[in-house]
Amino acid sequence: MSENVMTPAVTDEPVETVESVEALARGTYAIAADVNVRSGPGTSYGTVGRLRAGARVTISCQRPGETVSGPTGTSKIWDRIGSGRYVSDTYVRTGSDGYVAPRC
């Protein structure tokens, strides 16, 4: 019997809309609902972007910040997804209520 093997498609689009090769190698997490990307770990920080539900992100590190309630619960954990780019962990499907990456 022959086995069908599927290979994921790779594009040049940013990780916010499509998985990049580098992000796939390190592991990515899905965004649970549309969310603003902030310059720091709280809603008082400026908005530097927006992610749509289903987008995938790589978490480089996590740190405590403002407590936020979102689609996956309530938490004070914020995920750094790039330089000066944070989203509340309550909008990221990490499969955990705790830290899944090193602390920033």
N, C-alpha and C positions, 0 to 999 in steps of 0.2 A: 504494500500500500504506500502511495506517496503522501507526503505530509506537506500541507500548504503553510508557508511561513510568510507572515506579513511584516514588512519593514515600515516604520513610521515615516511620513513625509517630512522633508526638511525644507524650510524656506528661509528667506532673508528678513522676514518680518520680525519686529521686536518681540521679546518674551511676553509682553503684556497682551499680545493678541494671538501668538502662535509659539509653541515650544521651540526654543533654539537648541542646537546640538549641545552646547555647553550646559544649558539648564537641564536637559535630559540626562546628561552624564552625572550631574550633581543631585538630581532629584527636584521635582517641582511639586507645588501644591495648587489646587484649584481655588479660585475665588468663589465664595458662596453667594454673593449678591453684589450688585454694583456698589462701588465704594470709592471715596476720594482718597488719593495718595497725599500724605502730609509730609512736611519738611522735618517734622519731629514727632515724638511719641504722644500726641494728644490732639484734640480737635481745635485747640487754640493756635496750633501751628498752621502756617499757610498751606493752601492746597497747591500741589505741584503736578497733579495729574489725576486721572480717573481710570479705574479698572472696571471692566464689565464682568458680570457673573460668567463663570466658566473659563475666564483667562487663567493662565498658569504663571506662578511666580516662584522664584528661588529665594529662600530665606537665608541671608548671609549671617545674621545674628538676631538676637531678640533682647529686648530690655523692658523693664517696667515703665509705665507711664500712666496716663489718665485711664481710669476704669471706664470701659465702654460695654454696652449691651448690643449684641448683633445677632445675626442669624444662627450662630453656633453657640451662643450663651453670653455670659458676662465675664470679662477678664481685664486685667491691667497690663497684659502682655502686648507689646507692639513688635511687629516683624519688620526688620530692615530689609528692603528688597533692592536697594541701590544706594548710592551716595546721596544722603539727604532725602531719602524716600522711605516712608514708613506707612504701614497699614495696621489697623487693629487686628490682633490675632482672631478676634471673633468673626472676622470676615474671610478667614482663610481655613480651608478644610485640612487641618494637619492630622486629624485623628486623635488628638490629645488635648487635655485641658491645661497641660503644663508646657514647659520649654522643650522644643524639639531641635534647637540649634544653640550654638554657644551664645553666652550673654555678650552684648555690646559693651 
